[in-house]
Amino acid sequence: MSHEQELTEESFCEPGGNHRKSHHSDKVKSNLITRLNRIEGQIRGIKGLIEKDTYCDDVINQIAATQSALNSVAKVLLEGHMKSCVVERIQEGDFEVLDEVLVTIQKLMKK
């Protein structure tokens, strides 16, 4: 089992009134926050590169790395969502969740 699989299997979603809510274990939440903090630093670094008139190709490579890091966060969240929230809702007879997930996947795949 990969590190990402371990993290996503500890996540689950629960209904919260009119708004659905995710609940992630402290381990998953800490991992996601750490990743997002790194991404935040990468964004600040890109801004600094632009301010310093850094060669465009170097800036673009940093942007690509940041996009990859964001995709990794989305992958962890999506995997956990599908293994918990989606399965639970299907078991409850709520098949609309499949359309919801397909729309989300399409948004992730847009370029």
C-alpha positions, 0 to 999 in steps of 0.5 A: 500500500502506498503512502497516499493510499494509507492517507486516503483510506483514513478519510471519510465524508459525512452529511452536514445539514444542507452542506456535505462535510469531509472529515479527514484523520489528523494524519491526512489533514496534516499531510494535506496542509504540509503539501499545501504549505509547500505549494504556497511557498512555490507560488511565492517563489514564482512571484519572486522569479517574475519580480527578478525578471527570471528567464521565462522557461525557468518560471514556466518549469516552476509553474509546471512543478506547482501544478503537479503538486496541486494535482497530487493534492487533488488525487489524494482528496479524490481517492479518499472521496471515492473510497468513502463518500462515494461508496457510502452514498451509493450504498444509501441508494444515492446514485447522483454522486456518480454524476457529481464525481464525473463533473469533478473529474472533468474539471480536474482534467481541463487544461 
